[in-house]
Amino acid sequence: MKDTRTNRIIALICRIVVGCVFVFSGFVKGVDPMGTAYKIEEYMTVWSVGGLSFEWAVPLAALLSVLLVTLEFTVGVLLITGAWRKFTAWTLLLMVVFFTITTFVDALTNKVSDCGCFGDAIKLTNWQTFWKNVVLLVLTVVIFLCRKHARRKHFERDTLITLVAVAAMVLFALHNIKNEPCIDFRPWKVGNRMIPEGNDLQVQSFVTYREKTTGQTVEMPSAELMTYYADSSWREAWEFVDSRVVNPYEIQASGFCMIGPDGEDYSLNIVNSPSYVLIATVHHLDKLDEQGTVALRRTHTFCVDHGVNMVLLTSAAPEEIQAYLHDAQLDEMIYYFADATAIKTMLRSNPGFILIKDAVVEGKWSVANYLAIQEFPFQEE
């Protein structure tokens, strides 16, 4: 593209738009780098190229997550500030082409239902993500074609911008790995009510029907179905597709349960308890280190001494958790089972601690700051 004033303005607009998207994407993933790491693990597990599996890279997921969010954030900052314009244009082009191809294949195969491009802040379908990347690719091509319209080089300025951006995101990501996300986009956010309150809430059921000729689908409350079903011509033209039930008294976290050793689900009773309940979460028992065991033991002792109910929620098999609790001198601890993914949605830390009362999340702590639990004003109950 020619070096004209119009092209410079177009390139500037493209740089700012794409830069803002990359800064936002890097930031929201940097808020929860472990969530991004879990998504990388998912890709590594289900994807292969020519029979070549990537499962060997699963242990590197956390490192790759920090590198990814740092790269995205830094490229976004460089685009907005105009630093290292030629290098940034090449890096951006390679990244967007890779993202576009990856999300296109993902949209076709649906091996991963959510790419996690904006973390838990904004959820997009695979096709929405692909078309978002197509738009970014168009803007990126403009930026790439205008890469030679660079101003005079300012080595010191550009180096300083790069170093500050990299250092800021690395420190930010590491802080959120150690202490849990500083901004929580998940259902188990402090202050969230996990079970709606109100005596007038009702269970609602819905049915979905499809018009046989056009394929049009319509969802309606089950109570309205008889109005249509009385019409014989409607019954001939439409066919049943699906039904769903909305129970407002269910816990507002998909797939969550707390299965006791007897096979019963105690999640509603525990989450809705009128007294404080501290749930210690262990999504992978085999990854629990000595620091985690010490945190569990000291916290359990504190809860016993102060009359606070504490339970353990884990994905481990019954015989494994029983053996662990015995070895850790925690035989008296009550434990429940849940899926590892559901537990990681609650807390990234392993172990982690979440305080519940009257279905409201009162507090969350990682293993790094579990001693802060002892400062919580339980006596005000």
C-alpha positions as CSV (number, residue, x, y, z in Angstrom):
1,M,0.0,0.0,0.0
2,K,1.2,3.5,-0.8
3,D,2.4,5.7,1.9
4,T,-0.4,8.2,1.8
5,R,-2.1,10.1,4.6
6,T,-5.3,8.2,4.1
7,N,-3.5,4.8,4.3
8,R,-1.7,5.9,7.4
9,I,-5.0,6.8,9.1
10,I,-6.5,3.5,8.0
11,A,-3.5,1.6,9.4
12,L,-3.6,3.5,12.6
13,I,-7.3,2.7,13.1
14,C,-6.6,-1.0,12.4
15,R,-3.7,-1.0,14.8
16,I,-5.7,0.5,17.6
17,V,-8.7,-1.8,17.1
18,V,-6.6,-5.0,16.9
19,G,-4.3,-3.7,19.7
20,C,-7.3,-3.2,22.0
21,V,-8.6,-6.6,21.2
22,F,-5.3,-8.2,22.0
23,V,-4.8,-6.2,25.2
24,F,-8.2,-7.2,26.4
25,S,-7.8,-10.8,25.4
26,G,-4.4,-11.0,27.1
27,F,-5.7,-9.2,30.2
28,V,-8.8,-11.4,30.8
29,K,-6.8,-14.5,30.3
30,G,-4.0,-13.2,32.5
31,V,-6.6,-12.7,35.2
32,D,-7.1,-16.4,35.3
33,P,-4.0,-18.0,33.7
34,M,-4.8,-21.4,35.2
35,G,-8.1,-21.4,33.4
36,T,-6.2,-20.8,30.2
37,A,-3.8,-23.6,31.2
38,Y,-6.7,-26.0,31.6
39,K,-7.9,-25.0,28.1
40,I,-4.5,-25.6,26.7
41,E,-4.5,-29.0,28.3
42,E,-7.8,-29.7,26.7
43,Y,-6.4,-28.8,23.2
44,M,-3.3,-30.9,23.8
45,T,-5.4,-33.9,24.8
46,V,-7.9,-33.9,21.9
47,W,-5.8,-32.6,19.0
48,S,-3.3,-34.4,16.9
49,V,-1.7,-33.8,13.5
50,G,-1.0,-36.8,11.3
51,G,-1.2,-39.2,14.2
52,L,1.2,-37.0,16.2
53,S,-0.2,-36.4,19.7
54,F,0.5,-33.3,21.9
55,E,-0.2,-34.9,25.2
56,W,3.5,-34.8,26.0
57,A,3.1,-31.0,26.4
58,V,0.3,-31.2,29.0
59,P,2.8,-30.7,31.9
60,L,3.9,-27.4,30.2
61,A,0.4,-26.0,30.1
62,A,0.9,-23.5,32.9
63,L,4.1,-22.2,31.4
64,L,2.5,-22.0,27.9
65,S,-0.5,-20.1,29.4
66,V,1.8,-17.4,30.9
67,L,3.7,-17.2,27.6
68,L,0.5,-16.9,25.6
69,V,-1.2,-14.2,27.7
70,T,2.1,-12.2,27.9
71,L,2.6,-12.4,24.1
72,E,-1.0,-11.4,23.4
73,F,-0.9,-8.5,25.8
74,T,2.5,-7.3,24.7
75,V,1.6,-7.4,21.0
76,G,-1.5,-5.4,21.8
77,V,0.5,-2.8,23.6
78,L,3.1,-2.6,20.8
79,L,0.3,-2.1,18.2
80,I,-1.3,0.7,20.1
81,T,1.9,2.5,20.8
82,G,3.4,1.8,17.4
83,A,6.6,0.3,18.8
84,W,8.7,-2.1,16.7
85,R,6.1,-1.7,13.9
86,K,7.6,-4.1,11.4
87,F,8.4,-6.9,13.9
88,T,5.0,-6.5,15.5
89,A,3.3,-6.7,12.1
90,W,5.0,-10.0,11.3
91,T,4.3,-11.4,14.8
92,L,0.7,-10.4,14.6
93,L,0.2,-11.9,11.2
94,L,1.6,-15.3,12.3
95,M,-0.5,-15.3,15.4
96,V,-3.8,-14.3,13.7
97,V,-3.3,-16.8,10.9
98,F,-2.6,-19.6,13.4
99,F,-5.7,-18.6,15.5
100,T,-7.9,-18.4,12.4
101,I,-6.8,-21.9,11.1
102,T,-7.1,-23.4,14.6
103,T,-10.6,-22.0,15.3
104,F,-11.8,-23.0,11.8
105,V,-10.8,-26.6,12.4
106,D,-12.3,-26.3,15.9
107,A,-15.6,-25.0,14.5
108,L,-15.7,-27.9,12.0
109,T,-14.8,-30.7,14.5
110,N,-16.1,-29.2,17.7
111,K,-13.5,-31.1,19.7
112,V,-13.2,-28.2,22.1
113,S,-16.6,-26.5,22.7
114,D,-15.1,-23.2,23.8
115,C,-11.7,-21.9,22.7
116,G,-11.4,-19.6,25.8
117,C,-10.1,-16.7,23.7
118,F,-11.6,-14.2,26.2
119,G,-11.3,-16.5,29.2
120,D,-14.5,-16.7,31.3
121,A,-15.2,-13.0,30.7
122,I,-17.0,-13.5,27.4
123,K,-18.2,-16.8,26.0
124,L,-18.3,-17.3,22.3
125,T,-19.3,-20.3,20.2
126,N,-16.7,-21.9,18.0
127,W,-18.1,-20.3,14.8
128,Q,-18.4,-16.9,16.5
129,T,-14.7,-17.2,17.5
130,F,-13.8,-18.1,13.9
131,W,-15.6,-15.2,12.3
132,K,-14.1,-12.9,15.0
133,N,-10.7,-14.1,13.9
134,V,-11.6,-13.6,10.2
135,V,-12.3,-9.9,10.9
136,L,-9.1,-9.6,12.8
137,L,-7.3,-11.2,9.9
138,V,-8.6,-8.6,7.5
139,L,-7.4,-5.8,9.8
140,T,-4.1,-7.6,10.3
141,V,-3.5,-7.8,6.6
142,V,-4.0,-4.0,6.4
143,I,-1.5,-3.5,9.3
144,F,1.0,-5.9,7.6
145,L,0.8,-4.1,4.2
146,C,1.4,-0.8,5.9
147,R,4.3,-2.1,8.1
148,K,6.8,-0.1,6.0
149,H,5.1,3.2,6.8
150,A,7.1,3.3,10.0
151,R,8.3,6.4,11.7
152,R,11.9,6.9,12.7
153,K,13.1,4.2,15.1
154,H,13.2,5.0,18.8
155,F,15.2,2.0,20.2
156,E,15.2,3.1,23.8
157,R,11.5,4.0,23.8
158,D,10.3,0.8,22.1
159,T,12.6,-1.3,24.3
160,L,11.2,0.3,27.4
161,I,7.6,-0.2,26.3
162,T,8.3,-3.9,25.5
163,L,10.0,-4.6,28.8
164,V,7.3,-2.9,30.9
165,A,4.5,-4.7,29.0
166,V,6.2,-8.1,29.4
167,A,7.1,-7.6,33.1
168,A,3.7,-6.3,34.0
169,M,1.8,-9.2,32.5
170,V,4.2,-11.9,33.8
171,L,3.9,-10.5,37.3
172,F,0.2,-10.1,37.0
173,A,-0.3,-13.7,35.7
174,L,2.0,-15.2,38.4
175,H,0.1,-13.2,41.1
176,N,-3.2,-14.6,39.9
177,I,-1.8,-18.2,39.8
178,K,-0.6,-17.9,43.4
179,N,-3.6,-16.0,44.9
180,E,-6.6,-17.0,42.7
181,P,-7.9,-14.6,40.0
182,C,-8.1,-11.0,41.2
183,I,-11.3,-10.6,39.0
184,D,-13.6,-13.6,39.3
185,F,-15.8,-14.3,36.2
186,R,-16.9,-17.7,37.4
187,P,-20.2,-18.7,39.2
188,W,-18.4,-19.1,42.6
189,K,-17.5,-15.5,42.9
190,V,-17.4,-14.0,46.4
191,G,-20.8,-12.4,47.1
192,N,-22.7,-14.6,44.6
193,R,-25.8,-16.3,45.7
194,M,-25.6,-19.9,44.5
195,I,-29.3,-20.7,45.1
196,P,-32.0,-18.0,44.3
197,E,-34.0,-17.0,47.3
198,G,-37.8,-16.4,47.3
199,N,-40.8,-18.4,48.1
200,D,-42.6,-17.6,44.9
201,L,-40.1,-19.3,42.6
202,Q,-41.5,-22.1,40.5
203,V,-40.1,-25.0,38.5
204,Q,-40.7,-24.3,34.8
205,S,-40.7,-26.8,32.0
206,F,-40.3,-26.1,28.3
207,V,-40.7,-28.1,25.1
208,T,-39.2,-27.6,21.6
209,Y,-41.0,-28.6,18.4
210,R,-39.8,-28.5,14.8
211,E,-41.8,-27.7,11.7
212,K,-41.3,-30.8,9.5
213,T,-41.2,-28.9,6.2
214,T,-39.1,-25.8,6.9
215,G,-37.1,-27.1,9.9
216,Q,-38.1,-24.1,12.0
217,T,-37.9,-24.8,15.7
218,V,-40.0,-23.2,18.5
219,E,-39.6,-23.5,22.2
220,M,-42.6,-22.8,24.4
221,P,-43.7,-23.4,28.0
222,S,-45.1,-26.9,28.5
223,A,-48.3,-25.3,29.8
224,E,-49.0,-23.7,26.4
225,L,-48.5,-26.9,24.4
226,M,-52.1,-28.1,24.8
227,T,-53.3,-24.9,23.1
228,Y,-51.4,-25.9,19.9
229,Y,-51.9,-29.7,20.4
230,A,-55.7,-29.3,20.1
231,D,-55.2,-28.4,16.4
232,S,-54.8,-31.6,14.4
233,S,-53.2,-29.8,11.5
234,W,-50.5,-28.4,13.9
235,R,-49.8,-31.9,15.2
236,E,-49.3,-33.2,11.7
237,A,-47.0,-30.3,10.8
238,W,-44.8,-30.2,13.9
239,E,-42.7,-32.8,15.7
240,F,-41.2,-33.0,19.1
241,V,-37.5,-32.2,19.4
242,D,-36.5,-31.7,23.1
243,S,-37.6,-30.7,26.5
244,R,-36.0,-29.1,29.5
245,V,-36.8,-28.2,33.1
246,V,-35.6,-25.1,34.9
247,N,-35.4,-25.6,38.6
248,P,-34.7,-22.2,40.3
249,Y,-33.7,-23.9,43.5
250,E,-30.8,-25.8,41.8
251,I,-27.2,-24.6,42.5
252,Q,-26.3,-22.1,39.8
253,A,-23.1,-23.9,38.7
254,S,-23.3,-26.4,35.9
255,G,-22.5,-29.9,36.8
256,F,-21.8,-29.2,40.5
257,C,-22.6,-31.9,43.0
258,M,-21.3,-33.2,46.4
259,I,-21.6,-36.9,46.4
260,G,-21.2,-38.6,49.8
261,P,-19.7,-42.1,50.4
262,D,-23.2,-43.4,50.4
263,G,-23.8,-42.2,46.8
264,E,-26.3,-39.4,47.8
265,D,-25.9,-35.8,46.6
266,Y,-25.6,-33.4,49.6
267,S,-24.8,-30.3,47.6
268,L,-28.1,-28.4,48.3
269,N,-28.0,-29.1,52.0
270,I,-24.4,-28.0,52.4
271,V,-24.5,-24.9,50.1
272,N,-27.8,-23.8,51.6
273,S,-26.7,-24.3,55.2
274,P,-27.7,-21.5,57.6
275,S,-24.3,-22.0,59.3
276,Y,-20.8,-21.3,57.9
277,V,-19.4,-24.2,55.9
278,L,-15.8,-24.2,54.8
279,I,-15.3,-26.4,51.7
280,A,-11.7,-27.4,51.1
281,T,-11.3,-28.4,47.4
282,V,-8.8,-30.8,46.0
283,H,-9.2,-31.3,42.3
284,H,-6.2,-33.6,42.0
285,L,-5.1,-35.5,45.0
286,D,-1.9,-36.8,43.2
287,K,-0.7,-33.2,42.8
288,L,-1.2,-32.2,46.5
289,D,2.1,-31.4,48.0
290,E,3.3,-31.1,51.6
291,Q,2.3,-27.4,51.8
292,G,-1.2,-28.3,50.8
293,T,-1.4,-31.0,53.4
294,V,-0.2,-28.7,56.1
295,A,-2.8,-26.1,55.0
296,L,-5.6,-28.7,55.3
297,R,-4.4,-29.9,58.7
298,R,-4.0,-26.5,60.2
299,T,-7.3,-25.2,58.8
300,H,-9.2,-28.3,60.0
301,T,-7.7,-27.8,63.5
302,F,-8.8,-24.2,63.5
303,C,-12.3,-25.0,62.4
304,V,-12.7,-27.7,65.0
305,D,-11.5,-25.4,67.8
306,H,-13.9,-22.6,66.7
307,G,-16.9,-24.7,65.8
308,V,-16.9,-24.1,62.1
309,N,-18.1,-26.9,59.8
310,M,-15.4,-28.0,57.4
311,V,-15.7,-30.6,54.6
312,L,-13.4,-31.8,51.9
313,L,-14.5,-31.9,48.2
314,T,-12.3,-34.0,46.0
315,S,-12.3,-35.9,42.7
316,A,-10.2,-38.8,44.1
317,A,-11.4,-42.3,44.4
318,P,-12.8,-43.3,47.8
319,E,-10.0,-45.6,48.7
320,E,-7.4,-42.9,47.7
321,I,-8.9,-40.2,49.8
322,Q,-9.4,-42.5,52.8
323,A,-5.8,-43.5,52.6
324,Y,-4.6,-39.9,52.3
325,L,-6.7,-38.6,55.2
326,H,-5.4,-41.4,57.4
327,D,-1.8,-40.6,56.5
328,A,-2.4,-36.9,56.9
329,Q,-4.0,-37.5,60.4
330,L,-7.3,-36.1,59.1
331,D,-9.4,-39.2,59.7
332,E,-12.2,-37.1,61.2
333,M,-12.7,-34.9,58.1
334,I,-16.0,-35.4,56.3
335,Y,-15.4,-35.7,52.5
336,Y,-17.5,-35.6,49.4
337,F,-16.8,-36.3,45.7
338,A,-17.3,-34.2,42.6
339,D,-15.9,-34.0,39.0
340,A,-12.4,-32.4,38.8
341,T,-13.6,-29.9,36.3
342,A,-16.4,-28.7,38.5
343,I,-14.0,-28.4,41.4
344,K,-11.5,-26.4,39.3
345,T,-14.3,-24.0,38.4
346,M,-14.7,-23.3,42.1
347,L,-11.1,-22.7,42.9
348,R,-7.9,-23.0,40.8
349,S,-5.7,-23.6,43.8
350,N,-5.0,-27.2,44.9
351,P,-6.1,-27.2,47.7
352,G,-8.3,-24.2,47.9
353,F,-10.9,-23.0,50.4
354,I,-14.4,-21.6,49.9
355,L,-16.7,-20.4,52.6
356,I,-20.5,-20.7,52.2
357,K,-23.4,-19.6,54.3
358,D,-27.1,-19.4,53.3
359,A,-26.0,-20.2,49.7
360,V,-23.8,-17.1,49.5
361,V,-20.1,-17.3,48.8
362,E,-18.6,-15.5,51.8
363,G,-14.9,-16.0,51.0
364,K,-12.3,-17.8,48.9
365,W,-8.6,-18.5,49.7
366,S,-5.8,-20.2,47.8
367,V,-3.3,-22.5,49.6
368,A,-0.9,-19.5,49.5
369,N,-3.1,-17.4,51.8
370,Y,-5.0,-20.0,53.8
371,L,-4.0,-18.4,57.1
372,A,-6.3,-15.5,56.3
373,I,-9.2,-17.8,57.0
374,Q,-8.4,-17.4,60.7
375,E,-9.0,-13.7,60.4
376,F,-12.6,-14.1,59.1
377,P,-15.2,-12.9,61.7
378,F,-16.9,-16.2,62.3
379,Q,-18.0,-14.9,65.7
380,E,-20.4,-12.5,64.1
381,E,-22.6,-15.4,63.0
